Amino acid sequence: MRPLTDIQPEHRHPYDYYYRPGMPLRPPPPRAVASELWFGPRKAMLAPWIEVRPEPADTPRSRLMADHLWQGDEPMDQLVAAFGRMGSAGGRRMLNQALAHGIDSVEEPLPELVTLFAHLDTPPDWYDPELWEYGRRLWINVSLAGKMAMGVQDFMGTFVGAEVASAVGQTGRFVKDPYRRNLESSVWFRSVTAPRALERTSPIFHDTVRVRLMHAQVRAMLRRTWGPEHFARHGNPISNATTMGAAVTFGLNPICFDHVHGRRSTTRQLDAVMHYWAYIAHVFGVADELIPRTAREGMEMADYMVATAGIAPEWTATMAGAATRRFSGATLGGRLRIAATAPVLGVFAYYSSAELVRNLLADTPLRSVPTWPWSSLTGVAATTSVRLRALDNQLPGGRSRMIRRARRIDPMWDRNTRVARRLAARAGIRGTPFDQHDSTADSVRCPV
């Protein structure tokens, strides 16, 4: 068993190792228990395909997810440890050289870099480029409402879910550097919707590896910051299971939302979308045994991941407070500005739940803003959006329009990125180098 970190053996947790096929599965970390808070969103997304219960079903997939909450990304974690010994600047140059020109172009490469590129340069046997492209087109062609569902639910997982909110809160990026963080996320999501985005020579492939590196750097920093007690209760920060959980929810939420609202999808279509995000997860460093081969497997994993997302940690109040600090009820104008947020909060309540919105805003001036009737109106608009896309599919030329919309990149993410660029430019931010952790070993910034 290879250890997760350079922690001395006498201080290492007994579950602090990387899983190998055939090993007994570790139990979930103590914090990974089902919460009623997430039951509604799970049922709304997954009920047509799997039985959704307050306690997620105990399946081989869910047990493997529980096990991998204890571990990170083995080849990248080992490379980060090697960078710590040689220096981040030299390590970054070596990584960039290998990405641009191949590992054979690097003089005296680190053994850990050679191991990483053996993984990056060899797609797994299950990867099918044509199926990946089909899944990409399907994912781009979900309704705007389906994409909103993914965005809002990801936002809630980031700000309210215990593991992710703690990691993002500790890094401080949403408080100290929100425009850069938002730009980096938007740019990556936009880029990965391009045709052939993850071919080995693609700059988008290279940026995905750089984001993967940043996650490993943050994971190493958080483990040092939080210490062994946190690991014993919560497992590994930015765990391999959480990375996979993000991929299955990013991939399946939009198309499942459309299906539930009247735009039906076949098993083949669902599997293609899962394949699209499964290969993204592979490049992101998810262990092969954890990557689902079908949408059904992905749904079981999403059900477990969302069920055990946890309740809002202390960092939720910090981040939500920073985002709402300009609101104050001390004056009439301030109270009117607070009341004016009701339509936006109604949108969030419809796409997640009123309970999640209340948890998010519990310590802010917006905590009592009503979400009704705006949540109901959002439901009408969302259903209309999905039905119009379903009608568009059935009209003559539907397939041609689908291909045209996906010819380059997702139009919605393209618009979102243009807005993010403008906001970042006003804050003096240019570019997205994905290198926010190279300055010091204990840097506290993370992009995704």
Secondary structure, 3 states (H helix, E strand, C coil): CCECCCCCHHHCCCCCECCCCCCCCCCCCCCCCCCHHHHHHHHHHHCCCCCCCCCCCCCHHHHHHHHHHHCCCHHHHHHHHHHHHHCHHHHHHHHHHHHHHCHHHCCCCCHHHHHHHHHHCCCCCCCCHHHHHHHHHHHHCCCHHHHHHHHHHHHHHHHCCHHHHHHHHHHCHHHHCHHHHHHHHHHHHHHCCCCCCCCCCCHHHHHHHHHHHHHHHHHHHHHHHHHHHHHHHHCCCCCHHHHHHHHHHHHHHHHHHHHHCCCCCCHHHHHHHHHHHHHHHHHCCCCHHHCCCCHHHHHHHHHHHHHCCCCCCHHHHHHHHHHCCCCCCCCHHHHHHHHCCHHHHHHHHHHCCHHHHHHHHCCCCCCCCCCCCHHHHHHHHHHHHHHHHHHHHHCCCHHHHHHHHCCCCCHHHHHHHHHHHHHHHHCCCCCCCCCCCCCCCCCCCCCC
